[in-house]
Amino acid sequence: MIGPRFGPRKLDALADAIVRAGPAAATAGLDISGGRLESLLGGTLVLSEIAARLDAKLEVGRGGLREGAALALARLESAAA
């Protein structure tokens, strides 16, 4: 994990900004590839709901969601061994 933490309110605010300004404008100055911009709104909404249901803040990582899930599972396996 390398970045700030985002709870449901911050994620909802990001989703609103993406809807109002578009994904490219809402993330201007950030290192987000064009391919990721297409799924940014949907991903933000899903993560907002996950954060709300878990009552937790999510941290920004360098990889994608799948990579983060794989790393979390690897840590669980390692701890169980």
N, C-alpha and C positions, 0 to 999 in steps of 0.2 A: 504494500500500500504506500502510495507516495504523495497523495494530495490531501486536500481539505475534506472534511466530513460534511455530508449533506443529509439533512433530515427531510421529512415530507414537505414542510413549508418551503424550504429552499428549492426542492425539486419541483414543486408546484409553480413557484415563481419562475423557474427556468422554463418550464413548459409554457407558461403564459408568454414569456419573452419570445420563445421560438414561434409561437402562433402569431404574435403581433408583428415581429420583425423578420421572421424567417430564420432558418437554422444558421445560415452563413453569417448574417448580421448579429444574431444573438451570441455567437461564439467567436466573433472577430478577435483576432489576436491570440487565439488558443490554437494549439497544434492538433487540429482535428481534420482528418482526411475527408475528401469529398464523398467517398463511399459511406463513411460513418454519418455524415450529415443527413443522409436520406432516412436513416433509422433513429435519429436522435430524439425526435419527439416521442415516438412509440416507446423507446427504451426508457426515456425519462419518466413517462407515465407509469410504466411497469415498476420501475425502481421506487417511485414515490409510494405506490401502493405497498410494496414489500417493506419499505422503511416504516410506513404507518402501522402495518400489521405486526411487525416485530418490535415496534416502539424503539427504534434504533436509528442511529445515523450511519450512513454508508460512506466509506472512504473511496476516493478516486484512486484508481490504480493505473499502471501503464498499459497493461494488457486489456483484453476484452472481458466480458462477463464470464464467458466459458472458462477462460484461463484462471480467473479468480476462483470460480467454483472448484476447478480441478485442484488448485493449490490448497484450498480449504479442506477438501477431502483428503488430500495427501497428508496434511497436518494432523487430521483426525486419525488416520491410519497409523501414522508415526507415533502419536500419543498412546494409542491403544496397544501398540506392540511392546 
